[in-house]
Amino acid sequence: MQRYLAYAICIVLALVSLVLALTWSPAWWGVAIFGMLALLGTWDLLQSRSTLRRNYPVLAHFRYGLESVGPEIRQYFIEGDTAEVPFSRQQRALVYQRAKGVSDVVPFGSQQDVYGVDYEWINHSMAPASVDSHDFRVVIGAESAQPYSASVFNISAMSFGSLSANAVRALNEGARRGNFYHDTGEGSISPYHREKGGDLVWEIGSGYFGCRDDQGRFSEERFVENAHSPQVKMIELKLSQGAKPGHGGVLPAAKVSAEISATRGVPMGYDCVSPAKHSAFSTPVELLQFVARLRELSGGKPTGFKLAIGHPWEWFGIAKAMHETGLLPDFIVVDGAEGGTGAAPAEFIDHVGVPMHEALLLVHNTLVGLGLRDRIRLGAAGKIISAFDIARTMAMGADWCNAARGFMFALGCIQSQSCHNDRCPTGVATQDPKRWKHLDVPDKSVRVQQFHDNTLKALRDMLCAAGLEHPQQLGPEHILRRVSPIEVRSLSALYKFLEPGELLDRVPSHAVFRDFWPEARSDAFAPPRRVSALCDTKDR
């Protein structure tokens, strides 16, 4: 009977309050409160959807209430400053400080365990360098008709629809002020991307939003209309994203507003579908032919693709197609599995795709081994927040870095993890005008620009301490990692790096190349015969 004690108490107190109310009017408050709780308990007993509520009438709702605020309780009162879930309080504070232009110095000592396994650092030099400018840039598409000089730190792909109108405005104005680029995300170029005039990288996904015909196929005519905009500096074909690689998406018909309909080129009243794969190509060679066609149609703007690495033979097939055909992308962006998204199945967030470090090394090594690395620029994205994150990523082979959630923090995101339910408390990831209209674009755009600017200043200071003058000089030998309490290795010692042209002469001893390079095909994404044979052993 203890299970029903709270329910019984509510009934008793409601009756007592009713008796008292006959002579003392304030007691009607007790009648109302305890009467409602008693009615709630009665409904709990009568309903059949929740066993917990039937077994614990009234009391079960306290459990639900505490559970609903559990993330906030952990974030504000329980989690340590360095617990990354997915970003630590220390990481978020660093972005907030740099975005606001306030002091980001740390007192008394590091909170990191410098003797803990996986602790990383960059060695300094006895002969520090001196560099005045922190505006580090890389030229992308040097052989194209319209090469682009990009900052080494830019805004990663986030679509209008996932982000609010004012969030897109603030990001683009911040990019314009700071002279770095803003990736549109696969939702295409909205009026809010165009309004402020910041540099854009137009991302084209499998839905071909902004360049599709009425059947959802790629439309050259509509592509040209957007690609020739002076604001569009590069074209990025999205093959997959780190947070949910190999998974399409659906924007329900109810959320396809007139603005989204016009931006994406989809009809209102119907679900907006992003297929899991592209319809414009089906083999590695066809992919490269499509990239070359996009470059031609855009008037010679740098054109490349973004991918999250999965089956290694599929990437090797693309690489072999580059070698065999001579068709090269101007750039490749490697998206790590640690990347974020507005919403994705839990299994995809946690267990699908290769993390950025290993993915970047595989792509970098392959291009080096084919003698193509100097002709193709590499970008990388995956939980990049600080100057050290940029330095480590570039030391592992990237030419520049992109960040999405870091710039969301600069807009005021508090990691409430409400991106998927339209209740973002800061107006960043919501389409509710009652929320996003309170995001002040002039103020937040300054914060976006200052976060970028102050992060690159920190990168400059770190490089100077290491005796370097540009992040392109960073190599794996500069980054050290503790692999046990008494062992330290540089990244150059931890990872296998191919020699230039090595893949042209022989198959390296590196396990993934040894196992999958010989059988990878440029004419298909199909698995090697050996892999298929293993699968066939279960088909009995």
N, C-alpha and C positions, 0 to 999 in steps of 0.2 A: 504493500500500500504506500510505501514511501515514494513510489513513482508518481503518485497522484496527489502528494502532499501540497505542492504549490497550487494545483487546481482547487483543492479543497479549501485552502486558506483564502484564496480569492473569493470563493463563494461565501465563506463565513464573513469575511470583511465587508463584502458587498451588502450582506443582510444587516450586519451591525451598523454600517454607515446609513442604511435606509432607515433603521429605527432611530438613530441619532438625528437624522435630518428632519424628523417630524418636530423636533424641539430646537434644533441648532442648525441653521441654514448652511454654514460652511461645510457641513458633512455631505452635502450633495456632490462635492468634488470627489469624495471617497466612493460614493455610489457610482459616479461616472467612470472613475478609473478602475475600480475593482470589478464593477459590473462588466465593463468591456473585456477585462482579462478573463472573467468567468465565461463570457460568451465565446471568447477565443479558445479557451480550453474545451468547451463543449464542441465547437467545430472540429478541434483536433481529434476528439474521440470519434466523431461521426465520419470524418473523411477517411479515404482508403489509400491515398497516394503515398503517404509517408508513414512508415511503421514507427519511426522515431517519435513523431508527434502523437501517435495513438498511444504509445507506451509512456511518453513523458509530456502530457498536455501542459501547455504554458511554458514549462521549463525548457522544452526543446528550442524555443525561440531565442532564449538567451544564448544557447550554444551557437545557433545560426548567426546571431548578432556578433558574438566574439570572433567567430570564424571569418566573417566578412571584413572585419578590421584587422585581421591577423597580419597581412602584409604591411600595413601602416605601423602597427605596433613593433614588428620586427625591424622595419627600416629605421624608425626614429628612436627606439629604446633598447634594442637587443643586439642588432648587427654591429660588428666592429668596424672601425674606420677603414680597414683594408680588405674587408670581405666583399668580393666581387660577385654581386647577385642581381643583374649581370655586371653593373658598375658599382664600385665601392664609393662610400661617402667621400673618401679622400680624392678619388678621381673626379667626382662631380664637383667637389669644392674647388678643385684646380680650374675647371672650366668656368665656373661662376666667377671666380676671382679675375681670371684673365679677360672674360667677357665684359666685366664691369670696370676693368681698368684699375683695380685695387691691388694692393700688395699681395703677392703669392708666395712670399718667403715662408720658410718653415722653421720654427724654433726648436731648440734643445736636442734634436737628433732625429734620425729616420725611424719611422714606425715599421719599416720592412725588416724582416729577419735576414740579415746579410749572410748568415751561415745556414740558412734554410735551402733545401734543394729547390732548384729552378730560379734562384735569385740571379738577376742579370745586371750587368753594368758595362759601361764603356770606359776603357783605359784613357787616362789623360797623358799629356806629353810634357816633357821637361822644357820644350820649346813651343809654348802656345802661339797660335796664330792670331792675327789681328784683321778682322773683317768689318768694314763699316756697314755694308748693306745686308739686310736679312731677307731681301726679296729674291729668294732662290728660285730659278726657273729652269724648265727643260723644254726644248723644241720638239714638238710632235709633228710627224709628217714632213720632215725636212725635204723629202723628194716629191711631195705633192704640190699641187698648184697654189694651195693656200695654207702653208704651215702655220702652226699655232704655238705660241710661247706660253706654256702653262706654268702656274705656280706649282711647287712641289706639295702643296696641301690645298685640297679643294672639297667642295660639298658633294657627297655621294648621292646616288639616285634615290629620290623620294618623290612620289607622284602627288600632284594635286588630286585630291580625293582621299588619299591617305593623310596628307597634311591639309590644313585649312588655308583659305585664301590669304589671310594675313600672315601666316607662317611662310608661305611661298613668297609673298611680297617682301618680307623682312630678309629672308635668305638671299633673294636676288639683289636687293639693294645693298646688303652687306657685301656680296660678291663684287658688285660694281665698285663700291667704295674701296675694297681691298685689292682689286685687280686679280681676282681668281675666278674659277669657273663654278657654275651651278649645274649639276646634272638634273635633267627634268624628271627622271624616272620614266617607266614605260607608259605612264598615263598621258604622255604627249605634252605639247606646249600650250599651256593655258593662258588666258589673258593676263593672269597675275604674274606669270613668268616674263611676259613681254613688257609689262607696265614700267618697270624700273630700268630696263636696258642693260642688265648685267650679262656677262658672257654665259652662253648656254652650251651644254653638251646634250644633244638630243638623243635620248635612249629609245630604241625601237625594240619592242618585245614581240612575242608570238602573236599578239592580238593586232599588231600593226596599227595601233591607235595613232590617229593623225595622218595616216598614209594607207588607208584601207578602202576597198570598194564595198559595195552593199552586201557582198557575201563574206566579208571578213578577210579577203585575200589582199596581198600587197598591191598597192596602186602607185605606179610610177608618177602619174600626173599629180596626185595629192602629195606624194613625197617631195617633189620638186617645189611645190608651193611653200612648204615649210623649210626645206633644206636651204633654199636660197636666201633666207632671211639673214641679214648681216649679223644679227645677234647670235645665230647658231654658228659656233666655231668648229665643232667636231660632231661626227655621227658615230654613235655607239650601238651596235647590234647586241641585244641581250640574249644570250643562249640560256643562261641560268643564273640564279642568285643564291648566295650562300645560305640564307635563312630557310629556303624551301626549294632546293634544286630539284628539277624533274617534276615539279608540282605546278599545275596551272592555278588559276584563280577565278572567282566569280564575284562581281559586284552586283548584288541583287537589284532587280528592276526598280524597287522602291527608292534606291539610293542614286539612280541615274537621273540626276537633275538636268535642267536645260543647259547649264554651264558644262557639266561633264559630257553630255551628249554632243555639244558643239565642239568641245576640245578633243574628244576621242573619236568623233565621227561615228558614233553608235546611236541607234534609235532609242528614244524614251519608251518606257513601258515594257522593255525586255531586259533580261539579265545581260550584263556585259561580261563576256567570257574571255579569259586569257587562256588559250590552250596550253597543254603541257609541252608541246613541241611546235616548231615552225612548219608552215606549209610551203614556204618559198624554196626550200632546199631539203634534201634528205641524205646527202653524203658529204664527206669532208671537202671534196673538190667543189661540189655545188655551193657549199657555204662560202668558200673563198671567191667563187665567181660572183656570188650575190654581194659580198663585201666590195668587190671591185666595181660592180655595177652601181652600188650606192655612192661610191666615191665619184664615179663619172657623172651621175645624175646631180650630185650636190655641187658640181662645178670644181671638183678637185679638193674638197675639204678633207682633212685627216679623218679616216674611217677605220674603225676596228671593231672588236667585239669584247664583251664581258662574259666570263664564265666562272662557275664554281666547278672545281675538278671533281670528277667522280671516277668512272672506270678509266684507268690509265690508258688502255688501248684506244679509247675514243680520242683522247687528246693526242696520242701518238699518231693516229690516223690524220688528224688535222695538220700536224707538223710534217708528216710525210707528204701530204698534199701540197704544202708550201714549197717543200724542196723539189717536188716533181714538176709542179706547174709554174713556179716562179711568181705565183700570185700571193702577195704578202699584205697583211693588214698593216696599217700604220702604227697601231697600238693594240695591246691586249690588256684588259683589266681583270685581275684575278680576285675573285670575291671569296672570302673564307667562310667556312661553316659557322663561325662565331658571329656572323653578321646578324643584324636584327631586321624585323619587319613588323608591319602593323598587326598581322595575325598569321599564324601558321600552325599546322598540327604539331602537337607536342613531340611526336616522334621525329618529325623533320627538324625541329629546333634543336633537339638533343642528339640525334643519332644519324643524320643523313649529310653526306658531303665531307670533303677533306678540309681540315682547318687551314687557315691562310698560310701559315709558315711553310708547311709541307707542300701545299698547292703551288705557292710562289716559287719554291725551290725547284719543283718538278718542271714548271714552265720555263723558268730561267735556264736550268740545266739543259733542257731539250734544245732551246734556241742557241745556246752556246755550242752544244755538240754538233748542231747543223751549220754552224758558222753564220747564223742569221741574227744574233743578238744585237749587233750594232745597227741593224736596219729596222728593228721593231722595238718600240718603247713599251715598257711594262708599268702599269699602275697596279695598286693593291689596296684592298679595303678589308677591314675586319677588326673592329674594336680598337680603333686608333684614336687616342685622346691627347697624349702628351708629346713633347718634343722627342723624348726617348723612344716612344712608340714609332715615330717617323724614322728616327735614326736606325733603329733595329731593322725595320722593314726595308729600308733602302740598302742597308748593309747585306740583306739577304737576297738582293737582286732587283728591287723595284726602282723605277726612275722617279715615281711620285706616289703620293698617298691620297686616298679619299676617306672622308669620314661622314657618317650620317648622324648617329646618335650624339656625337660630340657637338655638332652644330645645333641639334635639338636642345641640348642642355644650354647652349648659348642663348637660345630663344626663351629659356625659362622652364623647360621640361624638368619635372621633379622625379622622374622615374616612377610614376604612380602605376605604370603598366595597365593603363586604360585605353591604349591605342585602338583596341578592337571593338569597344562598346560605345563609342561616340560620346563618352563622358570625360574626355581629357580635361583635367581641372585648370590647365594653363592655356587652353585654346590653341595648342599646337597641332594635335592630331585629332581633330573633330570637324564635323561639318555643321555643328550646331551654332547658328549665328549668335545665340545668346552667350556663347562661350568664346568663340574666336574673335568676335568684334572687340573684345576687351584686350586683345593682344595689341600693344601699341607698336605700330610698324616703325616709326622714326627711332624710337628708343631701342627696340630689339635689333634693328639693322646695324646700329652702331655697335651693339654687343657682338653680333656676328663678326663684324669687321675687326673688332678689338681682340676677340678670341683667336682669330687667324693671325693677326699681326703679332700679338704677344707670344703665341706658340712658336712662330718662326723666329722671333727674337731669342727665345730660349734655345731653339735649335742652333742658331748662330753661336750663342755663347758656349754651348756644349761642343760644337765642332771646333771652335777656337781653342778650347781647353784640350782637345785631342790633337791639336796641331794641324787641323784641316781647314780648308777655305770654302769648300762646297760639299753638300751632302753626296754628290756623285762620287766623291773620293772615298766614301765609306765602303768598307768591305767586311766580309765575315770575320776577318782577323781582329777587327776592332771591338767586337762584342763578346763578352765573357759570360759564361753561365756555370753556376755551381751544380754539379751533377751528383754530389754526395757531400757529407759534412767535411771531407778532407780532399775532395777532387774538384778541380776547376778546368773547364775546357773552353776554348774559343769556338765560335760557330764554324770556323773553317776546319777545326779538328773534329767537331761533332757530326758534321754533314759531309756527304760525298759530293764534290764538285767536279763536273766534267771539264776536260780540256777543249779549247776551241777546235771545232771540226772533228772531234773524236767519234761522233756517230757516223761520219762519212767513211771512216776507215775500219771500224770494228764495233762489236756490241760490247758496251762497258760491263764491268763486273757488278756494277750497281744492280741490286736485286730486281727493282721494278723494270729497268731497261732490259736486263737479261731475260726476264720472264715474258715481257709483253711487246718489246720493240720489234723483234723479228717478224711477228705475225700481224702487227697492226696494218690496216689497209686504208689507202686513201680514197677508195671507191665505196666504202661502207663503214658504218659505225658498229657493225656486227662484232661479237666477241670472237676471240681466237678459237680454233677448233678444239684445242685442249680444254678451254673453259667450257665450251658447249658439251664436250664429252663428259665432263664431270657432272654437269646438270642432267645429262641423259641417263646417268646411272640410277637416278631416282624415278625415271619414267618407265616403269615396269608394270 
